[in-house]
Amino acid sequence: MAHGISRVSDNGRRGHARERAQRDGACRVSLYDEVTQAIIAQLEAGVFPWVQPWSSAKAGIGLPRNAGSGRAYSGINVLILWGAVIEGGYPSQDWLTFRQALAAGGCVRKGEKGRTVFYADRFVPKGERGEAGADGASGGDGEPRAIPFLKRFTVFNVAQCDGLPDKLTSGAAPLPEREPHVAAEALIAASGADFRIGGAEAYYVPLLDYVQVPPQPAFHQQIDYYRTALHELGHWTGHGSRLDRDQSGRHGSGAYAREELCAELTSAFLCSALGIVPTVRHADYLGAWLAVLREDARAIFKAASQASKAADFLLNGAAASQLEEAA
């Protein structure tokens, strides 16, 4: 009799887990739709959310970060918080949750409106973990079933807070203007890419795995040389021996547009990390990007996530190279 009660209880727990998964799924869809529709509206208005009007911004160029942990935000959160910095006229790229502000000894000012950021991960329901065998597996495929979830957090710019210690409110000094751009040159060299300079066009050849860009003096604004180089290096990270993205799409296809969107965002993220104002390198793809976003509400999330991974791949390579030189 006790065994029967236990079985019913287990079934009940599974039922609750399924209900939670369904609720999380519905919430996930609405969040994807909510963000995607906002970005579509911006693109339709001719505004590229990854190229903000930094000339009118109070904050310096850079990636948004959590002031409490020091970690930079990534993926779709970069686009959301960049837009918030411009819209709010904030002098900082640093953000905190309400609780983080309190823990730091400050508080969010009354009436201030926060911004929603997202955290994506997977979890294995307790019922399935409990049923897994000694090897941790459950089900016929030998693995417990992981359910993806998307969680939202509200964050506030440090400029919306009072009483924070100086170390959380003092922004990093902007990089000086210079040509050649030392940090960008170092990143290109540290990548180890087959990076060729010449010709009149910029491109990446996946089959032969090399990048080519015109000489820097060929650009109307020489800083565009670095913006273009970083775009093409973004493509380079997708090679099968590196981040292994789908680069098989033909020009004009949805797969091609997705890869171009990833490279465009990678360049924007890298430019900001290196102190270069991002600009739109391939505005002629706007129609194709809109088509992709209208078809798939998750496309911009995936492109932004892939771009963050690509940017991190190149930035980490540059950092490792600097450590080797210092050793």
C-alpha positions as CSV (number, residue, x, y, z in Angstrom):
1,M,0.0,0.0,0.0
2,A,2.8,2.4,0.9
3,H,4.5,1.6,-2.4
4,G,1.3,2.6,-4.3
5,I,1.1,5.9,-2.5
6,S,4.8,6.6,-3.3
7,R,4.1,5.9,-7.0
8,V,1.1,8.3,-7.0
9,S,3.2,10.9,-5.3
10,D,6.0,10.5,-7.9
11,N,3.4,10.8,-10.7
12,G,2.1,14.0,-9.1
13,R,5.6,15.4,-9.0
14,R,6.1,14.6,-12.6
15,G,2.8,16.3,-13.4
16,H,3.8,19.4,-11.6
17,A,7.2,19.4,-13.4
18,R,5.3,19.1,-16.7
19,E,3.0,22.0,-15.8
20,R,6.0,24.1,-14.8
21,A,7.8,23.3,-18.0
22,Q,4.6,24.3,-20.0
23,R,4.4,27.6,-18.1
24,D,8.1,28.2,-18.6
25,G,7.7,27.4,-22.3
26,A,4.8,29.8,-22.7
27,C,6.8,32.5,-20.9
28,R,9.8,31.8,-23.0
29,V,7.8,32.3,-26.2
30,S,6.4,35.6,-25.0
31,L,9.8,36.9,-24.0
32,Y,11.3,36.0,-27.4
33,D,8.4,37.6,-29.1
34,E,8.5,40.7,-26.9
35,V,12.2,41.4,-27.6
36,T,12.1,40.4,-31.3
37,Q,9.1,42.7,-32.0
38,A,10.9,45.6,-30.4
39,I,14.0,45.0,-32.5
40,I,11.9,44.6,-35.7
41,A,10.2,47.9,-35.0
42,Q,13.7,49.6,-34.6
43,L,15.0,48.1,-37.8
44,E,11.8,49.1,-39.7
45,A,12.4,52.7,-38.5
46,G,16.0,52.5,-39.8
47,V,17.5,52.2,-36.4
48,F,20.2,49.5,-35.9
49,P,20.1,48.6,-32.2
50,W,23.7,47.4,-32.2
51,V,24.9,50.8,-33.6
52,Q,23.7,53.4,-31.1
53,P,24.2,57.1,-31.6
54,W,27.2,57.2,-29.2
55,S,28.1,60.8,-30.3
56,S,25.1,62.0,-28.3
57,A,25.7,59.6,-25.4
58,K,27.0,60.5,-22.0
59,A,28.5,57.1,-21.4
60,G,31.8,56.0,-22.9
61,I,32.0,53.3,-25.5
62,G,32.1,49.8,-24.1
63,L,30.1,46.7,-23.3
64,P,27.6,46.9,-20.5
65,R,28.5,45.1,-17.3
66,N,27.2,44.1,-13.9
67,A,28.8,46.5,-11.4
68,G,28.4,44.0,-8.6
69,S,30.1,41.0,-10.2
70,G,32.2,42.9,-12.8
71,R,31.1,40.6,-15.5
72,A,30.1,41.9,-18.9
73,Y,26.6,41.2,-20.2
74,S,26.5,39.2,-23.4
75,G,24.1,38.3,-26.2
76,I,20.7,40.0,-26.5
77,N,21.4,41.8,-23.2
78,V,24.1,44.0,-24.8
79,L,21.5,45.3,-27.3
80,I,18.9,46.0,-24.6
81,L,21.3,47.8,-22.3
82,W,23.0,49.8,-25.0
83,G,19.6,51.1,-26.0
84,A,18.8,51.9,-22.4
85,V,22.0,53.9,-21.9
86,I,21.2,56.1,-24.9
87,E,17.6,56.5,-24.1
88,G,18.2,57.3,-20.4
89,G,21.2,59.5,-21.1
90,Y,23.2,57.6,-18.5
91,P,26.9,58.3,-18.0
92,S,27.7,54.7,-17.2
93,Q,27.5,51.3,-18.8
94,D,27.3,49.6,-15.3
95,W,24.1,48.0,-14.0
96,L,22.8,46.4,-10.7
97,T,19.8,44.5,-9.6
98,F,17.7,46.1,-6.8
99,R,19.2,43.7,-4.2
100,Q,22.8,44.3,-5.4
101,A,22.3,48.0,-4.9
102,L,21.1,47.4,-1.3
103,A,24.0,45.0,-0.7
104,A,26.5,47.6,-1.9
105,G,25.1,50.1,0.7
106,G,23.0,52.1,-1.7
107,C,19.5,52.0,-3.1
108,V,17.6,52.5,-6.3
109,R,15.9,55.9,-6.3
110,K,12.1,55.9,-5.9
111,G,10.3,56.0,-9.2
112,E,13.2,54.8,-11.4
113,K,12.3,52.3,-14.1
114,G,14.5,49.2,-14.5
115,R,15.4,47.3,-17.6
116,T,14.8,43.6,-18.2
117,V,17.7,41.4,-19.1
118,F,17.6,37.6,-19.7
119,Y,19.4,34.6,-18.5
120,A,19.1,31.3,-20.5
121,D,20.1,27.9,-19.1
122,R,18.8,24.3,-18.8
123,F,17.7,22.2,-15.8
124,V,16.9,18.6,-15.1
125,P,13.6,18.1,-13.2
126,K,14.0,16.5,-9.8
127,G,11.8,13.5,-10.7
128,E,14.1,12.6,-13.6
129,R,17.3,13.1,-11.6
130,G,15.8,10.7,-9.0
131,E,14.9,8.1,-11.5
132,A,18.4,8.2,-13.2
133,G,20.5,5.1,-12.7
134,A,23.9,4.9,-11.2
135,D,25.3,6.6,-14.3
136,G,23.0,9.6,-13.8
137,A,20.9,8.7,-16.9
138,S,17.2,8.3,-17.3
139,G,15.2,7.3,-20.4
140,G,16.2,5.2,-23.4
141,D,18.9,7.6,-24.6
142,G,21.0,7.3,-21.4
143,E,20.7,11.0,-20.5
144,P,18.3,12.9,-18.1
145,R,16.0,15.2,-20.0
146,A,17.2,18.8,-19.7
147,I,14.5,21.5,-20.1
148,P,15.6,24.9,-21.4
149,F,14.4,28.0,-19.5
150,L,14.7,31.7,-19.9
151,K,14.6,33.8,-16.8
152,R,14.2,37.6,-16.6
153,F,15.9,40.0,-14.2
154,T,15.4,43.7,-13.7
155,V,18.5,45.8,-13.5
156,F,19.1,49.5,-12.9
157,N,21.9,51.7,-14.2
158,V,24.2,52.9,-11.4
159,A,23.1,56.4,-12.3
160,Q,19.6,55.5,-11.1
161,C,21.0,54.7,-7.6
162,D,22.0,56.7,-4.6
163,G,24.6,55.9,-1.9
164,L,26.7,53.6,-3.9
165,P,30.5,53.5,-3.2
166,D,32.7,55.4,-5.5
167,K,34.2,52.2,-6.9
168,L,30.9,51.3,-8.5
169,T,30.1,54.7,-10.0
170,S,33.4,55.7,-11.5
171,G,33.4,54.6,-15.1
172,A,36.5,53.4,-17.0
173,A,38.5,56.2,-18.8
174,P,37.8,56.2,-22.6
175,L,40.6,55.0,-24.8
176,P,42.5,57.8,-26.6
177,E,41.9,58.3,-30.3
178,R,44.8,57.0,-32.4
179,E,45.7,55.5,-35.7
180,P,46.7,52.8,-36.1
181,H,44.5,51.4,-33.4
182,V,47.0,49.5,-31.1
183,A,44.4,47.3,-29.4
184,A,42.7,46.3,-32.7
185,E,46.1,45.6,-34.3
186,A,47.0,43.4,-31.3
187,L,43.7,41.5,-31.5
188,I,44.1,40.8,-35.2
189,A,47.7,39.6,-34.7
190,A,46.8,37.4,-31.7
191,S,43.9,35.7,-33.6
192,G,46.4,33.7,-35.7
193,A,44.1,34.1,-38.7
194,D,45.4,34.0,-42.2
195,F,44.8,37.7,-42.6
196,R,45.6,39.1,-46.0
197,I,45.7,42.8,-47.0
198,G,45.1,43.8,-50.6
199,G,42.5,44.1,-53.4
200,A,39.4,46.3,-53.3
201,E,37.0,44.0,-51.4
202,A,36.7,42.6,-47.9
203,Y,35.7,38.9,-47.4
204,Y,36.3,35.6,-45.6
205,V,36.7,32.4,-47.6
206,P,35.5,29.5,-45.5
207,L,36.9,26.8,-47.8
208,L,40.4,28.2,-47.7
209,D,40.0,29.7,-44.2
210,Y,41.5,33.2,-44.8
211,V,40.4,36.8,-44.4
212,Q,41.2,39.5,-46.9
213,V,40.6,43.3,-46.5
214,P,41.7,46.3,-48.6
215,P,44.7,48.4,-47.4
216,Q,43.8,50.8,-44.7
217,P,44.4,54.0,-46.8
218,A,41.7,52.7,-49.2
219,F,39.0,53.4,-46.7
220,H,37.4,56.9,-46.7
221,Q,37.7,56.8,-42.9
222,Q,40.7,54.8,-41.9
223,I,39.0,53.5,-38.7
224,D,36.6,51.7,-41.0
225,Y,39.5,49.4,-41.8
226,Y,39.2,48.0,-38.3
227,R,35.4,47.8,-38.3
228,T,35.6,45.8,-41.5
229,A,38.4,43.6,-40.3
230,L,36.6,42.7,-37.1
231,H,33.4,41.9,-39.2
232,E,35.4,39.4,-41.3
233,L,37.2,38.0,-38.3
234,G,33.7,37.4,-36.9
235,H,33.1,35.1,-39.9
236,W,36.5,33.5,-39.4
237,T,35.5,32.4,-35.9
238,G,32.7,30.3,-37.4
239,H,35.0,27.9,-39.1
240,G,34.5,24.2,-38.2
241,S,37.9,24.1,-36.3
242,R,36.8,27.0,-34.1
243,L,33.1,27.8,-33.1
244,D,31.7,25.6,-35.9
245,R,28.7,27.7,-37.2
246,D,26.7,26.9,-40.3
247,Q,28.4,28.9,-43.1
248,S,26.9,26.9,-45.9
249,G,24.2,29.4,-46.9
250,R,24.2,30.8,-50.4
251,H,24.0,34.6,-50.9
252,G,20.3,35.6,-50.5
253,S,19.4,32.6,-48.3
254,G,18.1,32.8,-44.7
255,A,21.3,30.9,-43.5
256,Y,23.5,33.5,-45.2
257,A,21.5,36.4,-43.6
258,R,21.9,34.8,-40.2
259,E,25.6,34.4,-40.5
260,E,25.9,38.0,-41.7
261,L,23.9,39.2,-38.7
262,C,26.2,37.3,-36.4
263,A,29.3,38.9,-38.0
264,E,27.7,42.3,-37.9
265,L,27.0,42.0,-34.1
266,T,30.5,40.5,-33.5
267,S,32.1,43.6,-35.1
268,A,29.9,45.9,-33.0
269,F,30.7,44.0,-29.8
270,L,34.4,44.0,-30.5
271,C,34.5,47.6,-31.5
272,S,32.9,48.6,-28.2
273,A,35.3,46.4,-26.2
274,L,38.3,48.1,-28.0
275,G,37.0,51.6,-27.8
276,I,35.9,52.0,-31.4
277,V,32.5,53.5,-32.2
278,P,30.5,50.7,-33.9
279,T,28.8,51.5,-37.3
280,V,26.7,49.6,-39.7
281,R,28.9,47.8,-42.1
282,H,26.3,46.0,-44.1
283,A,23.0,48.0,-44.1
284,D,22.1,46.4,-47.4
285,Y,21.2,43.2,-45.5
286,L,18.4,45.0,-43.6
287,G,15.6,43.4,-45.6
288,A,17.1,39.9,-45.2
289,W,17.5,40.4,-41.5
290,L,14.0,41.6,-41.1
291,A,12.8,38.5,-42.9
292,V,14.7,36.2,-40.6
293,L,13.5,38.0,-37.5
294,R,9.8,37.9,-38.6
295,E,10.1,34.2,-39.4
296,D,11.8,33.2,-36.1
297,A,11.4,35.1,-32.8
298,R,14.5,33.4,-31.5
299,A,16.8,34.4,-34.3
300,I,18.1,37.7,-32.8
301,F,18.7,35.9,-29.5
302,K,20.8,33.2,-31.3
303,A,22.7,35.7,-33.4
304,A,23.5,37.8,-30.4
305,S,24.6,34.8,-28.4
306,Q,26.8,33.5,-31.2
307,A,28.3,37.0,-31.7
308,S,29.2,37.2,-28.0
309,K,30.9,33.8,-28.2
310,A,32.8,35.0,-31.4
311,A,33.9,38.3,-29.7
312,D,35.0,36.4,-26.6
313,F,36.9,33.9,-28.7
314,L,38.9,36.8,-30.2
315,L,39.3,38.9,-27.1
316,N,40.4,35.9,-25.0
317,G,43.0,35.1,-27.7
318,A,44.3,38.7,-27.5
319,A,44.5,38.5,-23.7
320,A,46.3,35.2,-23.7
321,S,48.8,36.6,-26.2
322,Q,49.5,39.6,-23.9
323,L,50.1,37.3,-21.0
324,E,52.6,35.3,-23.0
325,E,54.5,38.4,-24.0
326,A,54.6,39.6,-20.4
327,A,55.9,36.3,-19.1
